């Protein structure tokens, strides 16, 4: 046995997934989703067969070649994952002449390890080209490949189902050819019992096939939804389109892709091939004369199904675009319903909605029109084929002895099975059109720049010093209209800095760039002399606490919002922070306290309470750098004064704070002030000196506080 208990297997899995330092595992750590997925597999089994399969599947998540398990080692295999009896997983790094090896284990390095008999070895080899989901299409293809085994199961089940389905045709043939002419009641009973058994087995296999396909569909759906949503959240904030509704519709379109992949796989590998199987049986029963009739009409039906493909595809793309625009308008209307009512814009919004709805309905009607025509013509072709087969078969029976009446009845039953898959073509082409539209939309999402774009292995080390330095920073939302131009700026660890300036000088944008949420169009931001774009985004979020001007809450409980993204946020920490900020009064006043449900956007609380919740969360997180953008803009004077005292007494000397504000009262928190203009920092000095300059210059004062 490789492992004596499940706990040892779990420990080795954790070591490889989280702590192993060799490049094969450290260059691309498991996502939290994959880590949880594999953790769930480790419930009770730890036998050798399960263990080897588990690690083989785990290796696929690291873009490593699918190498075989070996029993003997040689120097060309290194490095090697070794599963050692009674020891577990080790990584063999070097093979020595005396038979010993240099290995790394969860306990560290061992230079004289000798693999015992029974050790299973798996060579670790990178693929020639790292398989990365650079496009939505590539991602869908990679996920679908993982479900191939279920497709094989479905094909095997379908083969059995269709073989059993022949029983009904042969039953009819035998009854008409043998039972009726000879009054063979005993033969009838035996045949009936046999066909009932075949039909029952066929039904059981159909249920099994459906369960297999459902499982594969579920697996794909889970991975697709995870990959799409994770990819969206990995997009750098400044690269995300502002059309919320449209991008929401695009994100949901993965369901269309999954449905098409499932339907196409079933059609190509399960249903369509058996049309030729039944056609071959027809030829065996009735000869090529009747078989050729069925084949001709089969090809005609396929041609009819393909005839309207391009029109259906074009219309489905237009319909999908119209649906996305409708969803976009719906989301905008829900978010701005109060503004719509207050401005009397209801008629304008309703007119836009009606126009989009009419366009979508028109496209759907046209799609239905063409699919109906295609379906009707296919059915017509099938009916003509049936009549032709019956007529020609009857003629052969009347003039020759080549086929019997029972054979003709069996042939007509089988002919229907030949045509059955073709009836799916119109619907399949509709799905094909929606699939292309969805892939195009999702490929756009995959084209947006991610956090740590172009950095293969972001730095995950947390520094103990957090000096901030900006060099030649330029940023613009629209080409040709720069909102921030900052040649240089340095903020040392522990400094408390206020950023002032008139509207449009890029104060809020500067905070977003320093936080790593935005990336400057030109220039770089350094954190502890490391280019911020090279630091892993999760390290930045742990290091930097950013409070935007507008605070939005997530649906869930108040506790969820106070602990969002903080792994070690205990109730004790939350309540301690709430006592500091005064949020404890709100928590105590609520009947359910921390378990109070918060709706989407947090509209059940005021703007000032939202800011108080956000500030409380910052104290729970205890970040090294605090970036505050008008943190008290929605608070009353009394609450603002309390929060000011909280910051004064609880912000540590080593914590860096950058504050954007138009309120002079908050300047008590800082010891340095920077006045921004569109050409950079016009003033950057100690608070006292800057205040003196502002008091002397009315023009500068107006620019700073306008």
N, C-alpha and C positions, 0 to 999 in steps of 0.2 A: 504494500500500500504506500502511495506517495504521501498521503496525509492521514494522520491518526484521528483528526477531528475537523469539523467544519470551521472552527475558529482559526486554526492555522492557515487554512486556505484563504479565509477572509483577510488575514494579516498580510499574506503575500500579494493578494490582489491589491490591497491598499498601497503597499510598498511600490509595486510596479506602476500603478495608476497615478500615484501622487508624489512619490519620493525618489524613485529610481532616477539616477543622474545620467545614465548613458543616453546618447543622442537619439537612439531609436525610440525612446519613450519620453524623453524630456522636451524634444523639439515640438511636439504637438500633444499636449496633455488632453486626457478625456474631458469632454464637456460635462457639466453637472448632470445633464440629461442622460448621457451614456453611462456615467458613473452610477447613477441611480438604477439605470436599466440592468446593468451587470450585477449590481449589489442584490437586486431582487432575485436574480437567478441562484444566489447562494443561500438557499433556505435550509436544506437538510442533507442533500447528496454531496458526497465527497469521494466517491469511488474513482478509480483510476480512469475509467472510460469517460465519466462526466468531466473530470478534471482536465483531461487532454482536449476534449471538445470545447470546454470553457475557455481555455487559453488560446486555442486555435481561433475561436470567434473573436476573442479580445484582440488578437494581433491584427485582425482586419480593420480595426478602428485606428490603427497607427500607420496605414498605408504601406504595410510590409507585404512582401511576396508571400504567396500561400505555399510555403515549403512543407515537406513531409516530416513526420516524426521518425527519427532514426534511433538506432541502438548503439551505433559505434561513432566515435568522434574522429575527425581529422582536422588539420590546421586550416583547410580551405573553407570550413563551415563557419568559422568564427566571425562575429560573436554568436553565441548560441544560448537559447533559453533551455535550461535543463530542469526537468522535473525529477528530483532525486528521492528514492524511497525513504520514508521516515524523516525527511528533511524539508522537502518542498521545492519551491522555485528558486533557482540561482541563475546568474548570468555568467557564462564562461567567456572570458576575455582573451586568454592566452593559453596555448597548449604547449607544454614543455616536452623535451625528449624523454625524460624519465617517466612520463605518463601522468605527471601532476599538472594541475591547471591553476591559473590565476582567475579567481572568480570574485564577483561582487554579490552580496546577499543583503537582506534587510538589516543584518547586523554589521555590515561593512565589508572590507576587502579581506580575502584569504589567498595567500600566494602559493599554498601547497595543498590544494584541494584535489583529492583523487576520486573521480566519479565511480561509485560502486556499481555492481551488476544490477541491471534492471532500470538504469537511468534512461529516461526518454529525452531525446535531444531535438530541438527545432531551430534550424538556422534562421538568423534574423537578417533579412535582406531588404533594403529599400527597393521600391519599384523604380524602374528606370526614369519614370516621370511621375512626380507626386500627383496622386489623384485628388484634385481639389475641385470643389463645386464652384467653378468660375462662372457658371451660368445655371439658370433654373433648369434648363433641359438636361444638363449634365447631372445635376443633383437628382432629378426624377429618374434618370436612367440608372444611376448607381444604386438608388434605394430599391428600384424594381428588380434589379439583378439579384438582390438578397432573397427575393421570394421565389426564385426559380424552382426550388425544391417543391414548393406547394403546387407549382404549375405541373411538375412531373406527376405528383399525386393525382391532380385533377385529370390529366391526360389518361393515366392508368385507370381511374374510375370511369372516365368516359368510354374508354375502350371496352370495359366490362359491360357498361350500360348498353352500348350499341350492339354488342354481341347478343346480349339478352333480349334486346328489342327485336332481333330477328325472329325470336320465338313466336311472336304474334303473327308474323307473316307466314312462317312455316306451318303454324297451327291452322291458319285459314286454308292454306294449300292442301294440307293433309285431310282436313275435314271434307273439303269439296271433292278431292280426288279419290279418297279411300273410304271415309266413313259413310258418306251419303250413298255412293253407288252400292256398297256392300252391306248397309245397315249394321255396321260394326260398332255396337253400343259400348262394348268393353274397350275397344280402341279409343272411342270418343272420351270415355271416362279417364283413361290413362293420359291421353293428350291434354285434356282439360286440366287435370291435376298438375301435369308438368308445366303448362303455360302459366297457371296461377302461381306456381313456385317461382318461375322466371320473372313474372311481373312484380312479385313481392320483393325479390332480390334486387330488381331494377329500381324499385322505389327506395329501398334502403340505401343503395349506392348513390342515388340522386341526392338523398338527404346528406350523405357523407360528403359528396362532392361540393354541395352547397356550403357545408360547414368548413371545408378546406378553403374554398374561395373566400368565404367570409373572414377566416382567420388571416389569410394573406392580405385581404383588403384592409382589415383592421391594422395590421402591422405597417402597411404602407401609409395609411392615413395618419397614424401616430407619428411616424418619422417625417412625413411630408410637412405636417402642421408644425412640428418642432423645428425642422430645418428652416422653413419659410419664416416663422416668427422670430427665431434666433437671428437669422440673416437680417431681418428688418431692424431688430434692436442693435445689431452690430454696425448699422449704417451711422456714419458720423452725423451729428445733429444738424450741422449746417447743410448737409447734402440731402436731407429728407425733404421731399416736396411739401409745400404748405397746403395742398388740396387734400384735406384729411379724408373726406368721404371717398374720393376716387381711389386713393391708395388703400383704403380699407377694403373696397371692392376688389382691387387687384390682389390683395393678400388672401382673400377668401377664395379666389379662383383656383387654388390648388386642388379643391374638391373636384372641379371639372376635369383637371388633368388626371387625377387618380381614377375617376370613373371611366375616363376614356381608355387609360392604360389597362384597367381590369377588363373592360368590354372588348378591347382589341385583342388582348391575350386569349380570352375565352373564344373569340370568334376564329382567330388564326390557328390556334393550337388544339382547340377542343371541338368546336362545332363544324367549321368549314372543311377540315380534312375528311371528316366522316361522310360528307356528301359523296366523295369519290369512293369511299368504302361501300356505301349502299348502291352506288352506280355500278360498281364491279359485281355486286351480288345480283343486280338486275340483269347484267350481261350474262352471268352464269345461268340464270333461270330462263331468260327469254331470248338470249342470243344478241348479236350485235345489231340486228335490225331494230328491235325495240329499244336497246340500249342507246343507239344513235339518236333516236327521237328524243329521249329524255336528255341526252347530252346537249343536243341543239337548243332545246328550250331552256336548259340550265344556263347555257352561255348567253342566250337572249336576255334572261332574267338578270344576269350579272351586268350586262351592258346597260339595261334599263336602270339598274341601281346606280351605276356610275355616271349616267347621263347628266344628272342635275347636280353632280358633286360640286363643281366650281361655284354655281349660283348659291347653293346652300351654304357653302363655306364663306362666301363673301357676306351673305346676309347675317350669318351667325356672328361674324366679327363686328358688324355694325350694331347688331342687337346687344352684344356684350358691352360695347362702348357706351351705348345709350343707357344701359342698366347701371354702369359705373357712374355715369353723370347723374342719374337719378339718385343713387345712393349718396353721392357727394352733396347734392342739393338738400337731401333729407338730413344729413348730419349737420350741415351748416344751419339749416332751419331750426333744428332741435337746440343747437348750441346758442343760437341768437334769437330765440323766439320772443324774448322780451323786447329786443331792439326792433324786430319786425312789427310788433304790436304798437310800440311807442312812436315809430316813424310812419305808421300807416302804409307799410310796404307790402301788406298781405296780398293785395291784388297782383302786384308785380311778381312775387314769389310763386303764387298760384298759377299765373300764366306761364312762367318758365317750367313749372312742374308738369302742367298739362301738355306743353309742347314736347317735353322729353318723354312723357308717358305715351303720347300719340306716336312718336317716332319708334319707340320700343315695341308698341303693339303692332304697328304697321310691319315692322321687320319680322315679328313672330308670326303674323298672319301669312306673310309671303313664304317664310320657312315652312309653315304647315302646308301651304298650297303645293309647294314643290315636293315635299315628302309624301303628301297624299297622292299626288300624281304618280310618283315613283312607286309607291306601295300598291296603288290600284293597278298599274301596268304590270307589276311583278305578279300580283294575284291573277290577273287576266292571263298572263303567260303560263302560269302554273295550271290554270283551269283548261286552257287549250291543250297543254301537254297531256293532262289527264284524259281528255276526250280523245286525243290522237292515239295515246297508248291503248285505251280501251277499244277504240275502233280498229286499230291495226291488229291488236291482239285477237279480237273477235274474228277478224278476217283470217288470221293464221290458223286459229282453232277450226274455223269452218272449212278451210281448204287443205290443211295439212295436219299432221300429228306431231308437229314440233314442240308445241306447248299444250298444257292442259288448262282447264278453267281455273283450277286451284292455283296454278302458277301465275295466271293473269291477275287474279285477286291479290296474290302476294306481291306481284310487281307494282300494282297500283298503290298498295300500302307503302312500299319502299320508295316509290317515286315522290310521295309527299315528304318523306324524310330527306330526300335529296334536295328539295327546294326550301326546306325549313330555314336553313341558315341565311339564304339569300334575302328573306323577308326582313332581316336585321340591317341590311345595308343602308336604307334611307336614314334610319335612326343613328346608325354608326357615323354617317357623314355629317349629321348635325353635331354629334359629339366631336367629330374631327375638327369642324369649324370652330367650335367653342374652345377646343384644346389649343388650336393655333393662336387664338386670341389671348387665351390665358397664359400660354408660354411667352408670348410677346410681352404681355404686361409684367410677368414675373421676371423675365430677363432684364427689363428696365430696372426693376428693384435690385437685381444682382449687379447691375452696372454702377450703382451708386458707390461712392468710396466708403470704406469701412473705417472704424477705429483701427489704428495701427496699420493702415494701408501700406503695402509694399514692405512691411517688416515681417520676416518669416518667423522669428522667435523673439517676441517682445520681452523686455526685461521685467522680471517678476520680483526682483530684490527690492525690499523696502530700505530706503536710506535713513540715516539718523539726522541728516541735515537737509533743509528744504529751502535753499536760496532760490529765488525766482529771477530769471533774466530773460528779457525780450530783446531781440535784435532785428531791426528793419522790418517791423510788423506792418503789413498792409492788409486790409480786408474790405471787401465790397460785396453787397448783396446783389447788386445789379451791375453788369459790366459798364465801366466808365463812370461809376458813381461811388467812389471810395467813402467809407464811413469812419475808417480808422487808419491813421498814418502815424506810426510811433517808431522813430529811428532807434531809440534805445531806452531801456528801463531796467532797473535792478531793485529787487525788494529782498532784503536779507531776512534770514530766519528770525522770528520773534518780533519783527516790525509791525506796527499798527498804522496802516496807511489809509487815507481818505482820497478818493478820486472825485474831483469836481469838474464841472464844465457845463456849457449850454447844451440844449437838446440837439442831438444829432452828431455829437463829437465822438461817439463810440464807447462811452463809459461801460454800458452793459455788455457790449460786444467784447470789450477787453476782458471783462470777468469771464465770459464764456470761453475765450481763447486760453486764458490762464488756467481755467478748470479742465481743459482738454476736450470740452464738448464741441467746440469749433476748432477749425484749423485755419491759420492765416493763409491768405492767397499768396503772400510773399513773406519771407522771414521765418524765424524760428523762436520757439519758447523753450528755455532750458530750466530743468528742475534739478538742482544739485549738479549743474554743469552737464546734464544728460538731456539730449533732445527729447522733449516730451512725447513726440510721436513714436519714439522707440520704447516707451514705458507702457506696460500692459494696462489696458483701460481699467481693470478691476483694482490694480494697485493705485491708480490715480483717484478712483472713487473712494478708496479707503483712506487715502492721504488728504484729499481735498474735499471740504464740505462747501457746497455751493447753494446759496439761497437766492432764487430768482425774484424778480419784482412781483410776478403773479404766482401765487401758490395754488396748485390744484391737488386735491386729495383723490385717492383711489377708492373705488368701491371695496368694501370690506369693513372691518371693525376699526375703532379708534386705535386699538393696540396694533393692528396691522400697519396703520399709517405711521405710527410712532417708531416701529421697529423695521420699517421697509429697508431691505438691503443690509441690515445689521445682524450678523450671524449670532452674536453673543448678547443680544438685547433681551435681558431678563426683565421680569416685572419689577424687580427691585431697582434696576437701573432706570427704567421708565418712570417709576413713581418718584425716584430721587430727583430726576431732571424736571419732572412736572412740578415738584415743590419749589424748585429754584425759579422757574419761569412764571409760576402762578397758574399754570394750566390745571393744577390739582383741584382748583375750585370748580372748573367746568366738569372735570371727571367725577367729582363728588356729587355734583348737582344732577348728573345723568343717572336715571334708574339702573341702567346696565353698566355704568362705568366704562371701563376699557373695552367691554364687549359691545358697546353701542355701535349699531350699524351705520356706516357712512355711505351715502349714495354716490354714484359716479360724479366726479367733479367736486364733491363735498358741498353741495348747495344748501345743506341743512345747517351749516355754520356760517358765521359772518366772515368778511374778509380779514378782519383783525384776528379772529380766532384761528383762521387758517394759518396766518403768519405765526401765531403763538405756537401752534402745533408743529410747524416747520422748524422753528427755533428750538423747541423742546427736543425734537428729533436730532438736531445738530449737537446738542449737549449729550444725548445718549450715544451718538457716534463718536464724539470726542476726537474730531479730525485734527491733524497737525496744521492744516491751513484752512482758514475760514474766509470765504468770499461772499460778501453780503451786499445785495442789490436792493436798496431802499427797504431795509428789513422791517421798518415800523410805519410804512406809508399808510396802512389801513387801520392803525391803532389809535385809540383815543389818547389824550395827553397823559392821563394817569397811568395807563398800561405802558405807554412808551417810556415814561420816567422809570417805572419799575424794571422794564427790560434793560434800560440803560445801566441801572445799578447792578443788575445781574451780570451783564457783560463786564462791567468794571471789576467786579469782585471775583469772577470765575474764569475769565479768559486768562490762561496761563502765560507766563513771561516768554516761554519758548514757542508758543503758538503764534503763527503769523495770521494777521487779519487785514483784509483789503475791503474797504467799505465805500460803496457808491451811495451818496446821499445829497439831498438838497436841504436837509434840515440842520441848521447850525447846532442844535442841541446834541446831535450825535457826534459832533466833532470832539466832544470830551473824551471819546474812546481812543483817539488817534494821537500820534506824536509826529506824524509826517503828512503833508498834503501835496497832492499833485493836481494841477489845473490843466485839463486837456483842451486842445483846440483841434481843428481838422488838420493841422500841420504838425501835431505832436504835443508833447508836454511843454506848455508855455511857462509854467512855474512848477518847480519841484524842490521843496525845502521843508524845514521844520515847520510845525504847525504855527508856532508863534510868529515866525518871520512871514509866512504866507498870509496870516490874518492881518498883520501890520500892512502888508502891501495892498491887501484887499480893502482895508479901511481907508487907505490913502487914494486909491484909484477907483472912482465910481464906475468907469468903463469896465474895468476888470471885474468889479463886483457884479455888474449886470450880466457879464458873460458867465460868471460862475454860478449865479443863482436864478437866471432867467427861466 
